[in-house]
């Protein structure tokens, strides 16, 4: 993984803490609302973190952000049963 900026590191820490506490990742809005990063910057931060392989995202999941060490199975279509 490429070196993260301080704000990217804060976002990854927030995502990790949220997953540990709730069992699933936060939405982009929750990241912004938590004050971890300016709400308007969150989409770009998530793209940057994805490019650095720090997180993975999916447009078909209800909670589209997770850490690369907690990715869903390849056959997961994102639906909730």
N, C-alpha and C positions, 0 to 999 in steps of 0.2 A: 504494500500500500504506500502511496506517495505521502510525503509529509503533509499534514493538515495545518491550516491556519488556526489561530486560536478560536475564532468563531465556529469554524467547521468542527473542531474538537469539542466545543461546547454542545453543538447540535448532536454529534454522535453520542456523547455522554447522556444527553437528555433522552435520545431514542433508546439507548441501552437501559437506562433507569426505568423508563416507561414500560418497556417490554418485561423487565424483571418484576415490576410491581403489578402490572395488569395481565401480562401474558400475550399482549399484542402491541404493535407499534402505534405511535401517534399519527394523526393526520397532519398535513402541512399546516393547516390552520391552528391546531393545538401547539405546534412548535412555535409559531409566531405569537400566539396568545400567551404562551408561557414566558415570553420575554427573552428567550434564548437567542433569538435573532429578530431583526426587524421583519415584520410580517411580509412586507413587499419584497424582501430579499430571499425568503424561504425557497421559492421555486428554483432560483438560480443556485442556491446552496445545495439543494438536493441533487440537481443535475451535476454539479461539481463533485459532490461526494460519490455519486454513482460512477462518474468517470474515473475517480481515484480508487474505486472498488472498496470504499468504506461502507457503503450501503447498497441495497438493491431496491428498486421501485417497480411497481406494476400499475398500469392504468386500469386493470380489470379487478383489482382487489378493493374491498371496502376500506381496509387500512393499508394503503399502498407503500408504506415505508417499513423496511426491516433491515437488520444488520446482515452483512454477507455471511456471517457464521450461523445465521438462523433463517436461511432462505427456505421457502416452502418446497415441497417435492415438485419435481418436474411435471407431474401429472395434475397438479393443483391448478384448477381453472379460476380460482379466486372466489368461487361461490361459497356461500355459507349454508351448511345443511342444518 
